[in-house]
């Protein structure tokens, strides 16, 4: 399952709210000017088709809620990052974050402890 940036942004809003109408999603987007209602409505309908969201009907309007957890999306994104940018090498990915200064010594030591526990 592939999740684009706009879908991920909408998922974050829905995880925080638990459910929302399109107007509420638009209000929570960090964009100015806000995107048109029809644009976000189309994105949300695609997300329903992908199995990311479901909805409750209230007449002609729908209240959307996530059916995929944040953890599941995190796994999808991490797997994609590992595959697309590091040729499925966790070692290369970790080395990158260490070299870029994104991981400090304490975090690396904690990770090593977790790895040793699992063995």
Helices and strands as residue ranges (DSSP letters): H 5-17, H 22-28, H 37-50, E 53-58, E 61-66, H 70-86, H 90-99, H 105-118
